[in-house]
Amino acid sequence: MANIASALLILVLAAPAAFAATTYTVGDSSGWTNFGDYTTWVSGKTFAVGDSLLFKYSSTHSVAEVSKDDYDSCSTSNILKTYTDGSSTVPLSTAGPMYFICSTPGHCSGGMKLAITVVAASGTPTTPTTPAPPIMKEDDNNWPEPDRVGRQELEIVMGNEHISFTTSKIGSLVDVHSSQDPEGLRIFYYLVQVIAIYKHGYLFECSG
């Protein structure tokens, strides 16, 4: 039971980090200008798939995504994509190098160019192999209805462990009574409550 609780806690704590994404404002407070040092700005940063670049610039500038050769030569003859709205968000959707220049004549050669390397996202959460996650034994479309005095016979299955309990509805509160170890039942408390609220609007209260 303790291992089950630990696995669920790890998933909860890992989820925010796994899906966190960062938006980097190019040049920080200075923005995208022909006075920036973007080689220094990139230093120490890790750009991952799912992150974004935010370019902020005046109407005299633009953002042009280019190939490495055009980046090196400051050529605008084969631009891959151009942004001119003054506040452009570029999603980093693929791992690998990306190159940007300002297409205004003379600006790229003056240093208004940016090269980054995007790495694959890491930390994707995986489902624990053991034990299996708790599920309700009954079919989702066959949730047992309360009898005439408001009782329900339910069972939770966790691997080879079965916990049976009876619920008694009083208003919107459901009191859960189990013949098994009440401390073990509490591990399943929140999952059962979420399912019950979804199905019937009940709130569960566990007791021995």
Secondary structure by P-SEA (a helix, b strand, c coil): caaaaaaaaaaaaacccccbbbbbccccccccccccccccccccccccccbbbbbbbcccbbbbbbcaaaaaacccccccccccccbbbbbccccbbbbbbcccccccccccbbbbbbcccccccccccccccccccccccccccccccbbbbbbbbcccbbbbbbbbbcccbbbbbbcccaaaaaaaaaaaaaaaaacccbbbbbcc
